[in-house]
Amino acid sequence: MSYRKVEKIIKGIQTTDGAGVNLTRIIGSPELNMLDPFLLLDEFGSANPNDYIAGFPSHPHRGFETITYMLNGRFRHQDSAGNEGILTDGSVQWMTAGRGVIHSEMPEQTEGLVRGFQLWMNLPKKLKMIDPAYHDIPAEKIPQVDFEGGNVKIISGSYQGIKGPGKPHTGMLYHNIYLKPDALFEIKIENGWNVFIYIYEGSMELDQTIPKGCLVVFEQSGDLILDAGPDGAQFIVVAGEPINEPVARGGPFVMNTRGEILQAFDDYQKGVLDKPV
């Protein structure tokens, strides 16, 4: 049996987004621009309302999917098509921007801890202009598999034959893992897929001690075998099939060419971004 070796270890950078939300950008930073098909990974987390209260007022997207996983807190999302929902502790919002959507994500609370992740996942050229869609996943709909050394929450993909509720348009998995001190976790990943873990509590022992706040990128072949540190670990495991297409970015738009980005801005300015084409 072969296992994946560590390829690189990355610390995120502190930045702000939206109307002034403080966060850590891990993918989409100068150190790791993207990891095909993943375009961006942000961690937001604070008990100080000043770090999150401004939220993310109305803004557009086109050409990719956003997956927002709330560990703690309440955010309300609304869009230009009249869709609305609330993210609460342990829930997920899976948004397919497709040809275009204008939405907002605003906190529903004025004190206490707000913490979670937002992942941007690219769409292939043939799917970039599909109809936008939302899939809100409450915490109780995310299956959990318990084992001797901890547990796995299956957001998307499968583990031990149990499938998560997330429905990506290309091959991917997204799991949240809790490991007890010094526990071992093993999972099979499709060869050729890119895979990373992000440690948000505790530490991992992967030929070296890797503390929380680090993203670890692995080689593209073999199983994934992970050891928790002496205080245990909590982390996400995300893997995806590379799309292997050109990527053009323009703020909230991700397409294949610069011309398509300019068209997206033009559509937004004309008020037709989220209208059928």
Backbone hydrogen bonds, N-H to C=O, Kabsch-Sander energy under -0.5 kcal/mol:
donor,donor_aa,acceptor,acceptor_aa,energy
4,R,223,D,-3.1
7,E,217,V,-3.4
8,K,217,V,-1.6
10,I,215,L,-2.9
12,G,213,G,-0.8
13,I,25,R,-2.4
15,T,23,L,-2.6
17,D,21,V,-1.7
19,A,55,G,-2.5
20,G,17,D,-1.9
21,V,17,D,-3.0
22,N,51,D,-2.2
23,L,15,T,-2.6
24,T,43,E,-3.0
25,R,13,I,-2.9
25,R,23,L,-0.5
26,I,24,T,-0.6
26,I,41,L,-3.2
27,I,41,L,-1.2
28,G,32,L,-3.0
29,S,32,L,-1.4
35,L,38,F,-2.8
38,F,35,L,-3.0
39,L,120,W,-2.4
40,L,120,W,-1.0
41,L,27,I,-1.9
42,D,118,Q,-2.5
43,E,24,T,-2.6
44,F,116,G,-2.4
46,S,114,V,-2.2
51,D,48,N,-2.3
52,Y,49,P,-1.5
53,I,49,P,-3.2
55,G,52,Y,-1.5
56,F,105,E,-3.0
59,H,103,H,-2.3
61,H,101,V,-1.9
62,R,252,P,-1.1
63,G,98,G,-2.7
63,G,128,K,-0.6
65,E,121,M,-3.0
66,T,95,M,-2.7
67,I,119,L,-2.8
68,T,66,T,-0.5
68,T,93,Q,-2.7
69,Y,67,I,-0.6
69,Y,117,F,-2.7
70,M,68,T,-0.6
70,M,91,S,-2.6
71,L,69,Y,-0.7
71,L,115,R,-2.0
72,N,115,R,-2.3
75,F,87,L,-1.9
76,R,106,M,-3.4
77,H,85,G,-2.7
78,Q,104,S,-1.6
79,D,83,N,-1.8
80,S,102,I,-2.1
82,G,79,D,-1.8
85,G,77,H,-2.1
87,L,75,F,-3.8
90,G,70,M,-2.2
91,S,88,T,-2.4
92,V,137,I,-2.6
93,Q,68,T,-2.4
94,W,92,V,-0.5
94,W,135,H,-2.2
95,M,66,T,-3.0
95,M,93,Q,-0.7
96,T,94,W,-0.5
96,T,133,A,-3.2
97,A,64,F,-2.1
97,A,95,M,-0.7
98,G,64,F,-0.8
99,R,130,I,-2.9
100,G,97,A,-2.0
101,V,61,H,-1.8
103,H,59,H,-2.5
103,H,101,V,-0.5
104,S,78,Q,-2.6
105,E,56,F,-2.7
106,M,76,R,-2.7
108,E,74,R,-3.0
109,Q,74,R,-0.6
112,G,47,A,-0.7
114,V,46,S,-2.4
115,R,72,N,-2.5
116,G,44,F,-2.9
117,F,69,Y,-2.4
118,Q,42,D,-2.2
119,L,67,I,-2.4
120,W,40,L,-2.6
121,M,65,E,-3.0
121,M,119,L,-0.5
122,N,37,P,-3.3
123,L,63,G,-1.2
127,L,124,P,-2.3
128,K,124,P,-0.9
128,K,125,K,-0.8
130,I,127,L,-1.6
133,A,96,T,-2.1
135,H,94,W,-1.6
137,I,92,V,-3.5
141,K,138,P,-1.9
142,I,139,A,-1.7
145,V,152,V,-2.8
146,D,144,Q,-0.6
147,F,150,G,-2.8
150,G,147,F,-1.6
151,N,178,Y,-2.2
152,V,145,V,-2.2
153,K,176,N,-3.0
154,I,143,P,-2.6
154,I,152,V,-0.6
155,I,153,K,-1.0
155,I,174,Y,-1.7
156,S,174,Y,-1.9
159,Y,162,I,-2.2
162,I,159,Y,-2.0
164,G,157,G,-3.1
166,G,155,I,-2.9
173,L,239,A,-2.5
174,Y,156,S,-2.0
175,H,237,V,-2.7
176,N,153,K,-2.4
177,I,175,H,-0.5
177,I,235,F,-3.4
178,Y,151,N,-2.5
179,L,233,A,-3.0
180,K,149,G,-3.2
182,D,229,G,-2.3
183,A,180,K,-2.3
185,F,226,L,-2.8
187,I,224,L,-2.3
192,G,220,Q,-3.5
193,W,190,E,-1.9
194,N,240,G,-2.3
196,F,238,V,-2.6
197,I,216,V,-1.9
198,Y,236,I,-1.8
199,I,214,C,-2.2
200,Y,198,Y,-0.6
200,Y,234,Q,-2.2
201,E,234,Q,-1.7
203,S,232,G,-1.9
204,M,210,I,-2.3
205,E,227,D,-2.9
206,L,204,M,-0.6
206,L,208,Q,-2.6
210,I,204,M,-3.0
212,K,202,G,-0.8
213,G,199,I,-3.6
214,C,211,P,-0.7
215,L,10,I,-3.0
216,V,197,I,-2.8
217,V,8,K,-2.8
217,V,215,L,-0.5
218,F,195,V,-2.1
219,E,5,K,-2.1
223,D,2,S,-2.3
224,L,187,I,-2.9
225,I,223,D,-0.6
226,L,185,F,-3.3
228,A,183,A,-3.0
229,G,203,S,-2.7
232,G,229,G,-1.9
233,A,179,L,-2.0
234,Q,201,E,-2.4
235,F,177,I,-2.1
236,I,198,Y,-1.9
237,V,175,H,-2.7
238,V,196,F,-2.6
239,A,173,L,-2.2
240,G,194,N,-2.5
241,E,171,G,-2.6
248,A,255,M,-3.2
250,G,253,F,-2.5
253,F,250,G,-1.5
254,V,62,R,-2.4
255,M,248,A,-2.8
261,I,257,T,-1.4
262,L,258,R,-2.4
263,Q,259,G,-2.0
264,A,260,E,-1.9
265,F,261,I,-2.2
266,D,262,L,-2.2
267,D,263,Q,-2.8
268,Y,264,A,-2.3
269,Q,265,F,-2.5
270,K,266,D,-1.9
271,G,267,D,-0.5
271,G,268,Y,-1.0
272,V,267,D,-2.7
273,L,267,D,-0.8
275,K,272,V,-1.4
